[in-house]
Amino acid sequence: GAVVSQHPSRVICKSGTSVKIECRSLDFQATTMFWYRQFPKQSLMLMATSNEGSKATYEQGVEKDKFLINHASLTLSTLTVTSAHPEDSSFYICSAEAGQGARNTEAFFGQGTRLTVV
Amino acid sequence: QKEVEQNSGPLSVPEGAIASLNCTYSDRGSQSFFWYRQYSGKSPELIMSIYSNGDKEDGRFTAQLNKASQYVSLLIRDSQPSDSATYLCAVIGAGSYQLTFGKGTKLSVIP
């Protein structure tokens, strides 16, 4: 399957600081990338949809000014958690897919980033 | 609100048995269905995708889809302890390209 690389895998930061998470598609061009958040023993919750060259679409309840998404190229999307607080501590996962809305498009996930805000 | 429902489990099966995982979805127009496996602390990995009614087999895994009943299942034959994980059902709804995930079923294969 396609390879999606996410970095860093784990980060600890102080409350009030910002953290950037990178998501790269290594062997294909991803016109669309998705950012999820997963709290312990919960399912993945979609935060935002990132389309190359345009503004991200955020899900209801997700603050776009807090979770900044940049999808500047077909192989890279970044999520920046600004002014992080302990309640932002979670497992952040990106996924990427080729094509747009193709019926049989499959999403492949990055390794995930465990963010701990202290 | 598009919903994907799964029994949270845990589902315990003995090694070598068949594990049966079930999922229902609310969006009748959904076209694409996926099963992901997620080990603790790791991101999901795709196991199977299915788009048409009926069965789709891949090795020890069989996905079954019944659109009339809005039901999709995953069978794991000859279950192994390494299959112990949380299995996530995911659906792409009508007119969408976003995955909606169920909460997952935790499977435990007992040696």
Chai-1 contact restraints between the chains, C-beta under 6 A:
chainA,res_idxA,chainB,res_idxB,connection_type,confidence,min_distance_angstrom,max_distance_angstrom,comment,restraint_id
A,S43,B,F101,contact,1.0,0.0,6.0,A-B,restraint_1
A,S43,B,K103,contact,1.0,0.0,6.0,A-B,restraint_2
A,S43,B,G104,contact,1.0,0.0,6.0,A-B,restraint_3
A,L44,B,F101,contact,1.0,0.0,6.0,A-B,restraint_4
A,I93,B,S43,contact,1.0,0.0,6.0,A-B,restraint_5
A,G101,B,Y97,contact,1.0,0.0,6.0,A-B,restraint_6
A,R103,B,Q31,contact,1.0,0.0,6.0,A-B,restraint_7
A,E106,B,S49,contact,1.0,0.0,6.0,A-B,restraint_8
A,A107,B,L99,contact,1.0,0.0,6.0,A-B,restraint_9
A,F109,B,S43,contact,1.0,0.0,6.0,A-B,restraint_10
A,F109,B,P44,contact,1.0,0.0,6.0,A-B,restraint_11
A,Q111,B,S43,contact,1.0,0.0,6.0,A-B,restraint_12
A,G112,B,S43,contact,1.0,0.0,6.0,A-B,restraint_13
